[in-house]
Amino acid sequence: MVARIYKPARTAMQQGSAGTRDWVLEYTPERPLGIEPLMGWTSSTDTRSQLRMGFASKEEAIAYATRSGIPFRVEDPQKTELRPKSYAENFKFGRIDRWTH
């Protein structure tokens, strides 16, 4: 079973960078989820898919995986560019979008 080492992205509900500083090691599922016939819930017999470990840096996560003999794959985060914006741009004359207030 291959582990995945990555830095989680922000969710759509977050504006800040909370929860995105640490690197995460988690296992990829070996089998797809199955539907339980009695209740209809999705279930899995793979208990490693529930394991998720956090590390302060990518090097610590890689060192743990190599020390434990876990095959892994590293996914580097995508760079995001912050565009500087000003509040006055909402009210400028040549604005392309409609002002909806």
N, C-alpha and C positions, 0 to 999 in steps of 0.2 A: 504494500500500500504506500503510495507516494504522498508525502506531506507538501503542503503549499506554504511558503513564507511570503507574506505580503504586508503592506501597510494599508489599513482600511481607509476608505474614502469617507468624506462627509456624507451624511444622509441629506435628503432634500429638506428635512425639517430643522437642520442645524445651520446657524449662521457662523458660529465660531469654529475653532479647530479642536474642540474637546473630543477625546476618544480617537484621535487620528495620529497621535504622537508615537504610540508604541507599535512595534512590529508583532505580527501574529503568526503562529505556526498552527495549522490545522490540517487534518487529514482529508484527502479527497475521498468521496464515497466509492466503495468497491461495487456495490450493487445499487440499482435504482430503488426508490421507495415503493413499497407495496401498499395496497389498500386492504385494511383489516375487514374481513367479511361481516363480522357482527355489528360493529359500530360505524364502519365506513371511514375511519380515520386512516391517515397515512402512517405507516410504521416501517421500521427497518430492523434487521438483525445485526447490523454493523454498529458496534458500540464505540468504535474509534471515531466515528463521525461526530460524536458529541464532545470530543476532547478539543479544547482550544486554549493554547498557552500564549501569554504575552511576554514580550521581551523589550528592553529599552533600546536596543540597536539591532541592526540587521546582522552584524557580526556575532552577537551573542546567540541569536537564533540559529545561525549557520553552525556555530561551534557546538551548540547543544545537539543539533541533528546529526552532525558527523560523529560526535562522541557517543551518541546512542545508537548509531548504525541505522539511522532512518534515511531512506532515499528522499530527496527533496527537490523542489523547483522554486526558484526565487522570482517573484514578480515585482519589478521596480515600479514605484508610483509614477503616474503621469504628472508632468509639471503644469500648474495652472497659473495663468497670468492675471494679475489684478489690474484692472483698468481704473485709473483715477477718475472719479466722478465728482461733480459738484451739484449741490442742490439747485443752483440757479439754472442748470441745463434743463430742468423740468419745465421752465417757463420761457425758454428762449423763443424768438420769433420764427425762425426757420425750422422748427421741430418737425420731424417726419411723422411721428406717432401722434395720435389724438390725445388731448389732455382730458381725462375723464373724471372731472369733479363737478 
